[in-house]
């Protein structure tokens, strides 16, 4: 749709601007403030080197380790959830009662409070009272997510797959629904194989929604806090301490405000940068499709 | 057309394969939830001493505990209170803004739109401490409105995005005809335009509800007693007096119920909402 140029539209946007500025800009400036000063007992003292906290954080092994774990986590869950979500969407019923039922049941995990998601898996994986843990133990598999590195990672990843694959599937499903029947008929006349139908008809048509799915899953997995915190508390050791868990530990636990603030800013910038790339790709795809 | 669509099927080996894949996937999704439900209907003795696939000694005591103890059920009321406040605030400011984005181009509109999106990307962990200080200094700590405003950080951008997607679908000619007929902007917006995007507003409200309902980090940081959400009530009870597994499971099941109730009404729009109105 071609839009009219109208500068007065700013007045309609003003309430949003004020509200979001209040809840985003003021806190963000507080963070910036902390990151370049030494806060102690409510007073601020100037730092000799304004960037001291940033330098300290850049040299800190702890932050790089947390970042490494975070990148690994996001990469793994994207690598599982995106193909699995597409696969599920391809297998969903097209219409009618079964389609509705699938949609409702699949959406269920998305609406569970995040700490309850954690609680569910915490219980489910326990060797004494959880179905999963008990079954694995009965099969003779040594599984203990509070003490074993691999078990903790597998649990946290399966939990995320459980929690969010439906989102990818729902989006892919919506993309598939928008493909006109004529495309499939043409493919049938050409005797295209199932793979070719997927590769040349379904995948390109799903590209737009898949970009959104990747963007959302990347952002949210990069900020993940509550679920792994409830299940593993960041352990065993630091093995599932992702960026947000580490940050909260530093800021609210140890009250190292300066370094935590510097950490926050770099963390935010990384997310912004990567999301900007996705966003640009997304809007370009939008334009190409003529929205 | 429907005939062809049904025959076509999506999966490789045909209809049967589809059903098996879906059954397995749904089983994977529902099993952990079933386990929680199962535990919530057992006594603690049964939970800890015998491993049973369904409750042998069916009891609703765990639910009775929650629904009669104020320290438990007030958590639900608090959560409901700030979720509803957040929905009202977010919709009120997002409606005109989404209209502006969908109809007009103005100086800096694209940058503003991306800036709004960046707030959806902001890690709550970054904002937890500054929010705490901000709301403490203005005397709003431990109130419902503080949590509602804090959640507006990510919900308002979301609302603008989803509503903009729905509003784009309303032909511009409707606006023009109304103006020619002598409608003023506020009257046109409330009487004509809002009813046209009613389904979009419903879907947006659902997503605002959802993201405010599932969030814990900010709502826990900003409250202590009077506005403590149910989610935080759960974590504290776990820490304090050992673990009462039955009650914990029942509380968990009760947090799933509101979402499960409303999901039915928006089932056909969920994807569109998650795609920020872009499907």
Interface residues (C-beta under 8 A of the other chain):
Chain A: X1 X3 X4 X5 X6 X7 X8 X9 X10 X12 X13 X15 X16 X17 X19 X20 X22 X23 X24 X26 X27 X28 X30 X31 X87 X88 X89 X90 X91 X92 X93 X94 X95 X100 X102 X103 X104 X105 X106 X107 X108 X109 X110 X111 X112 X113 X114 X115 X116 X119 X120 X121 X123 X124 X128 X129 X130 X131 X132 X134 X162 X166 X167 X170 X171 X173 X174 X175 X176 X178 X181 X184 X185 X194 X208 X209 X212 X216 X219 X222 X223 X225 X226 X230 X243 X244 X245 X247 X248 X251 X252 X257 X260 X264 X267 X268 X271 X272 X275 X276 X279 X286 X291
Chain B: X1 X2 X4 X5 X6 X8 X10 X11 X12 X17 X18 X21 X22 X25 X26 X28 X29 X30 X31 X32 X33 X35 X36 X39 X47 X48 X51 X53 X89 X92 X93 X94 X96 X97 X99 X100 X101 X102 X103 X104 X105 X106 X107 X109 X112 X114 X116 X117 X118 X119 X120 X121 X122 X123 X124 X125 X126 X127 X128 X129 X130 X131 X133 X134 X149 X150 X152 X153 X156 X157 X160 X168 X172 X210 X213 X214 X215 X216 X217 X221 X230 X231 X234 X235 X245 X248 X249 X252 X255 X256 X259 X260 X263 X264 X267 X268 X270 X271 X272 X274 X275 X276 X278 X279
